[in-house]
């Protein structure tokens, strides 16, 4: 993995039901490629149980530490974008900011991601400089 790829923020893209193979359905190939052209690393793959999208199939797949939605060893996606059934999948996750979006125009979506990631980075930086005095 190049340094540039490692520096990009990983984002899980969860499709709607029936979208299989995912990149061949609707706009997912274009969307993933367009997202990859920004500061984000789109994690898009075929989902198990793609027509019914059962939580018992999707959730273990999404959080699998060695699964295809991971951005590499030790790298967990901070954001999750969902469409239709994918929005429900995003709600099952315990991501840092618990953000998930429906489908605003692409530029607006990237701006929302930027604001969310920047705010999370600022909060983490502010928290790193504080200590608690609990005893």
N, C-alpha and C positions, 0 to 999 in steps of 0.2 A: 504494500500500500504506500503510495507516495505521501510526502509530507503535506502537500496541498489537499489530498483526499482525506488524510487523517485530521486536518484542521476543520473540515466542513462539519456542520451540525447534522447528525443523523435524524431522519424523520421517517416514521413508519407510515405507509400509505395503505389503508385498508379499503378494499373495493366493496361495491354493493353485491347483493346476492345474484348468483348466476353468471358472474363475470369470470369466466374461465375459458381458456387461459387469460389471465388478467391483462397482460400487456397487449393482447389482441382485441380486447373489448373496449368499447366506448373511446375514451380519451386517455386511458392510463399510460400508454407508451409516450404520447406527446407530453402529458403532464409530468411524468417521472423525468423525462429528458429535460424538460424546461426547468423543473425544480433543481436538477443536477447542475444546470448552468448558472445557478445562483450560489449562495454560500451553504446550501443544503445538500445532503446526500440522501436521495429518495430510496427507501427500502420497500420495493414493490415485488411481490411474488404471488404465485398461485396459492390459494388458501385451501385448507382441507374443508370438506363438507361445503363446497361453494354455493350450493343451491338453497340449503336450509340455514347455514351459518350458525350452527349450534354453539353456544358458549363453551360447552364441554370439549368441543373440537378446536375452536378458535383460540381460546385463552391460553391453553398450554402451548400451542403452536407459536403464538405471538411472543410469549415470554421465555421460550426455550433459549437458554444461554448460548447454545451452539446452532440455533436455527437460522434460516435465511433472512430473517428480518433484523438480525443483529448487525451492527456496523463493524464488527471485528472484536477481537478479544478485549474484554473489559469495557467495551463501548456500548452503552445502552442508549437508545433513541430518547431524546428529551421531549419530542413532540409527536403527535399522532394525528393524522388527517384521515377522516372517514367520510364515505359517501353512502347514504342509504344504510344498509346493514352494517357497513364499516363504521358508521357513526356509533352504533350500539357497541361494536367491538372496541372502539376508542374509550367508551365509558367504562368498560370492564377493567381498564388498565389503571395502575397507580403510578402515573408518570409525574415527574417533578412538579410541573405546573398544572397538571390535569387538563391540559388544553386539547381540544379537538374542535374541528371546524366542519361546517357543511361545505358548500361550494360557492364562495364569492368569486368574482372575477380573479384571474390568476395574479395580477399585480397587487390587488388588495390582499389576497391570501399571503403573498410573500411579505407584504408590509406587516400583516398581523403576526406572522412568524418572527419577523425581525424584532418587533416590539416585545413579544413574549420572551424571546431568547435574551434580548438585551436587558429586560427587567430582571429575569432570573439570574443573569450574570452579575448585575449590579447588586442584587440582594445577596448573592453568594459572596461577593467581594466585601460588602459591608459587614456581613456576618463573620467573615474571616478575621476582621480586625477587632472583634469584640470578645470579651470573656465574661463568663458568669461567675458570680461569687456566691454559689450555693453551698451550704455546708452541712 
